[in-house]
């Protein structure tokens, strides 16, 4: 069985050494963590001791969790699809923008591109075209993610008539890559192309500073843990974890990773959440469509970006945690936005209940 060894780098915890437990930095008003249950006997992982911050847990137990996300290895077409339906920076003779339907599986192995006339943009036509694509696809979708909140109603109505789960989410990593590729190599070659502005017509959350939350909401009780730690892990180990283990043993998913990044094998930074309710917390994390973790030093907050536009206040960056937050963001930027989120029962535990390899969108302001 594969194992994960999280490391507490000196860049994150300069005063902590292996074998020497660190004092937890308490959040004001949070109760001390209660006793944790014995091993849950699911996924095994070795974790090194690191500095932790206590988070409050309250509220009733969560309802039954959703099933784990499907995972398919690179090279295989995934049944989890990503969809975009929006105008492009290409104009016809009447000055109307060209619209496109873009579909890709989450691994970026398969894709479909189809142009729409401006007059044909409606939910009925969109449903008909998506249904036709599904009928001819090599792998039928079980879930279709879409990230544009401006198109929520039209896309949601179109997908409601199909046998798929419509999932509003910014976890559309392969779709972001496809849009960026077409902006760089396809649209500029077409008649009627006009250079987009700095935002490229994308929603504000996809422009520079994409995950810099302007307003955060309190963390739902179901997502809270008792403590957390910033840790590190080689990219090859994180990817190997998904390749070697069955996703039936844990909640989680891996984003699409550039082969060049895989070859470089950078040391990834991540956030581990410890909770005596680890299985329930991981299940809720899976349903929350976590996009990225942001250590915002300016606001002194650790933020979980989820769904289409949610930004949850996970913890405050106080004292030495401000330096750890800075190191977290530097390591994330050095790895092209790659980082991870894990959920475990306790420090030193040998089992992981949830693990997500995440990628914060970077450099999308030119799309």
Buried (B, 14 or more C-beta within 10 A) or exposed (E): EEBBEBBBBEBBBBEBEEEEEBEBBBBEEBEEBEEBEEEBEBBBBEBBBBBBBBBBBEEEEBEEBEEBBEBBEBEEBBBBBBBBBBBBBBBEEEEBBBBBBBBBBBBBBBBBEBEBEBEEBEBEBBBEBBBEBBEEBEBEBEBBBBBBBEBBEBBEBBBEBBEBEBBBBBBBBBBBBBBBEBBEEBBEEEEBBEEBEEBBBBBEBBBBEBBBBEEBEEBBBBBBBBBBBBBBBBBBBBBEBBEEBEBEBBBBBBBBBEEEBEEEEBBBBBBBBBBBBBBBBBBBBBBBBBBBBBBBBEBBBBBBBBBBBBBBBBBBBBEBBBBBBBBBBEBBBEBBBBBBBBBBBBBEBBBBBBBBBBBBBBEBBBB
